[in-house]
Amino acid sequence: MRTAEISRKTAETDITLSLCLEGGGYEISTGCGFFDHMLEQFARHGGFGLRLSCRGDTCVDCHHTVEDCGIALGEAFLRALGDKRGICRYGWAALPMDEVLVLCAADLSGRTCVNFDVAFPGEYKLGDMDAELVKEFFLGFARACPMALHVKKLYGENNHHVAECVFKAFAKAMAQAVRKDPASGGELPTTKGLL
């Protein structure tokens, strides 16, 4: 089983999490209700076991909580992946949710590049969370678990649906990228010798 435990404490957030790439249910508590919902979707649709608790300065807003949880979760994935031998490395999804369609592609390359082309029309609040924080989560994640991550919204008007579709598409792409590839022979999926 590929697992990781992370404890990350700053002046703004105090995070503990455990991750199992092979599953095991989820329990999320960040103090930001909409963000909890998004992380639950990520764990459920990616098939990841995730326990995450964050005490953050939500009296200010949810920014530090969302960004720091992204960093901590990225660190957990990087640690759980170890040397990355035998993984598929690449993952992608074209995911629909009602009127929304999102494309997501990830390459666990060890190099960070984020192309996040997702607009949130109209109202810019998602429950207790600013819509702009969706991007901040993915930036934090990809910096901590270096990858090329591309997310593009093709259609969609309902901001709740847009955000949820993004997290579900990312879940499916990551589930594919971290999966063990039986055809790999346990080798690194690169000609460089290092990911």
Helices and strands as residue ranges (DSSP letters): E 3-9, E 13-20, E 26-29, H 33-46, E 49-56, H 63-81, E 90-97, E 100-107, E 113-117, E 125-126, E 129-130, H 133-144, E 148-155, H 159-178, G 182-184
